């Protein structure tokens, strides 16, 4: 059973009005259990829209989305996934531990079990001594680690991430990438990850999904051959730079195809 299956999905906003926006067209994607897949493409290509369709925060105009073999709506109701965004989204009036416990409260876990799980997750993200502090007392990178801990608190099999490290400085970002890979290896979590960074996509992923300018389509799937146990040395490996080149060329090809398609469409419209 695949973790995510997207079949023939299109998404149109404001359909039939002068403000209609064709965000996605005929998208097909399968993500296997335990896989790390990144979505990359130019701004406005529909990466975040696709992530929100998987999460059932949006409904597709056409096509179907299944998560862990269920319709995406049922997967959302069953809390089969966690989400992390560019902003950590922590509540400043709750301690770090209480922020992590929030999804468990919503699921009806008892107080002691919630507390034990929060401690476990703090150990996982290597911040065990910060549970009684408040988010505003932590650095940006630490807040993102807490956000990941919260997203994983109920041990969901799937983690959906929308540019979670985009606001961090380069050194912190690279550190967080390594931490994310460690956490995913320890938990066996499947990840769908939105990013604008080619090196980030290559370093993290088993596969990189390349998308075209709007209306978004999947134009290429790049297999990343870096193996397991990626470290800082991986960033200097020939395979890493080969992966970056492959993704960059796929993005350029996607952009060229889009320009050519628009040119043909303009001629046909005359």
Secondary structure, DSSP 8 states (H G I E B T S, - for coil): --SEEEEEEEEEESTTSTT-EEEEEEEEEEE-TT-EEEEE-STTSSHHHHHHHHTTSS--SEEEEEETTEEHHHHHHTT-EEEEESS----TTSBHHHHHHHHHHHTT--HHHHHHHHHHHHHHTT-GGGTTSBGGGS-HHHHHHHHHHHHHTT--SEEEEESTTTTS-HHHHHHHHHHHHHHHHHHT-EEEEE-S-HHHHHHH-SEEEEE-SSSB-EEEEEE----SS--GGGGGSHHHHHHHHHHHHHHHHHHHHHHHHHHHHHHHH-
